[in-house]
Amino acid sequence: MEVNKDIVIVSEGYNRIDGKNAYHSDIKRLTLGTPVMEENKNMQIAMQIWKETEDGSQSIAMELPIHQVIDFMLLLSRTMLYFREAYRYPLLYNPDNPVIERIGVQGGVLPVNICIDNPNIDDDIKKFSQALSNLGELTGERMRALSHIFEEMEYY
C-alpha cells in the first residue's frame, strides 16, 4: 500500500507524545482520510494509526471510522465525569443501578454502564478509578485542549 494514498490530514511524530510510551512508542503517525481497510469502505472518513514495522517502514495498525473515534470520546468523557463523583458510592457505583448515562446518538442510545457482569467489579473499579487518577496529568492536558477546540466549534 502506498503510504500517503488517500490521506488528507497527518500527525507525524506521534511516538514523541504517546502518553507514558512517549519516545518509546512504535506508533509513528495518526492520519485522517479515506478508509483503506475493507470493513470500513462504506465510511467516508477514517482515522488510521500507523506503526513502524521491523524493516523501518510504516503500515496501518488500526483504522476506525470517524464516528467510532467520537463514540469512544463520548464514552471516555462520560466515564471521566462519572469518576469525579464516584467516591459518593461506597463501592464507587450503585449495584442496583449501574447506568451512568444513556447518550442519545443516531436515533438510538450509546449506553454507559458499570459492567456488573464482571465478577471482580468491586476490585476492578477501585483499580480503574486509581488508574484514572494516576493518568490525570496526561488526560487533563488533552481534555483541556479538546475543550478549547470544542469551544471554537460552538457554531459548527
C-alpha positions in Angstrom: 0.0 0.0 0.0 1.2 3.5 -0.9 1.9 5.2 2.5 0.2 8.5 1.7 -2.6 7.4 -0.6 -6.0 8.8 0.4 -4.6 10.7 3.4 -5.8 14.2 3.9 -4.7 15.1 7.5 -1.5 13.8 9.1 0.1 14.0 12.5 3.7 12.8 12.3 5.9 12.0 15.3 3.1 10.7 17.5 5.7 8.4 19.1 7.1 11.5 20.9 3.8 12.3 22.7 2.2 8.8 23.1 1.5 9.2 26.8 3.7 7.0 29.1 5.1 5.4 25.9 6.5 8.8 24.7 9.8 8.4 22.8 9.4 4.6 23.0 6.2 4.1 21.1 6.1 2.3 17.8 3.1 4.4 16.8 4.6 6.9 14.4 1.7 8.8 13.0 -2.0 9.4 13.1 -3.9 10.2 9.9 -7.4 11.0 8.7 -8.6 10.2 5.2 -10.4 7.8 3.0 -10.7 4.3 4.7 -8.4 1.7 3.3 -9.5 -1.4 5.2 -12.2 -3.4 3.6 -14.5 -3.4 6.7 -14.6 0.4 6.6 -15.0 1.0 2.9 -18.6 2.2 3.3 -17.5 5.0 5.6 -16.4 8.4 4.2 -13.6 9.3 6.7 -11.5 7.1 8.9 -8.7 7.6 11.4 -5.6 5.5 10.9 -2.9 4.6 13.5 0.4 3.9 11.8 3.1 1.7 13.4 6.7 1.3 12.4 7.4 -2.2 11.1 10.6 -4.2 11.7 12.1 -3.1 8.4 11.6 0.6 9.4 8.6 1.3 7.1 5.2 2.3 8.3 1.9 0.4 8.0 -1.6 0.9 9.3 -2.0 -1.0 12.5 -5.6 0.1 13.1 -8.3 2.1 11.4 -11.5 3.4 12.9 -14.4 5.1 11.2 -14.5 8.7 12.4 -17.9 8.2 14.2 -16.3 5.4 16.3 -13.5 7.7 17.4 -16.1 10.2 18.5 -18.1 7.5 20.2 -15.0 6.4 22.1 -14.5 10.1 23.2 -18.2 10.2 24.4 -17.7 7.0 26.4 -14.4 8.2 27.9 -15.6 11.7 28.7 -18.7 10.5 30.4 -16.7 7.9 32.3 -14.2 10.6 33.5 -17.0 12.8 34.7 -18.6 9.9 36.5 -15.4 9.0 38.4 -15.1 12.6 39.6 -18.2 12.0 41.8 -18.0 8.1 42.2 -16.5 8.5 45.7 -20.0 9.2 46.9 -20.8 5.5 46.5 -19.3 3.0 49.0 -18.4 0.7 46.1 -17.8 3.5 43.6 -21.0 2.5 41.9 -24.6 1.7 42.7 -25.1 -2.1 42.3 -28.9 -1.6 42.0 -28.5 1.0 39.2 -25.3 0.5 37.1 -26.4 3.0 34.5 -24.1 6.0 34.2 -25.8 7.6 31.3 -27.6 6.9 28.0 -26.3 9.3 25.4 -28.6 9.9 22.5 -27.0 9.4 19.1 -28.2 8.5 15.7 -31.8 7.9 16.8 -30.6 5.4 19.4 -28.5 5.5 22.6 -24.9 4.9 23.5 -25.3 3.3 26.9 -22.6 3.9 29.5 -22.9 1.4 32.3 -20.8 -0.1 35.1 -20.1 -3.7 34.0 -21.8 -5.6 36.9 -21.3 -8.8 34.9 -17.6 -8.6 35.8 -17.2 -11.0 38.8 -14.3 -8.8 40.1 -16.0 -5.5 39.6 -15.6 -4.3 43.2 -11.9 -4.7 43.0 -11.5 -3.7 39.3 -13.5 -0.5 39.7 -11.2 0.6 42.5 -8.1 -0.1 40.3 -9.7 1.7 37.4 -10.5 4.7 39.5 -7.0 4.9 40.8 -5.6 4.5 37.3 -7.8 7.3 36.0 -6.5 9.5 38.9 -2.8 8.5 38.1 -3.3 9.4 34.5 -4.7 12.8 35.4 -1.8 14.8 34.1 -1.8 13.1 30.7 -5.6 13.1 30.3 -6.2 16.5 31.9 -4.0 18.4 29.5 -5.5 16.6 26.5 -9.1 17.2 27.7 -8.4 20.9 28.2 -7.1 21.1 24.7 -10.1 19.3 23.4 -12.4 21.6 25.4 -10.8 24.6 23.8 -11.3 23.2 20.4 -15.0 22.4 21.2 -15.5 25.9 22.3 -14.1 27.1 19.0 -16.5 24.8 17.2 -19.5 26.2 19.0 -21.2 27.2 15.8 -20.0 24.3 13.7 
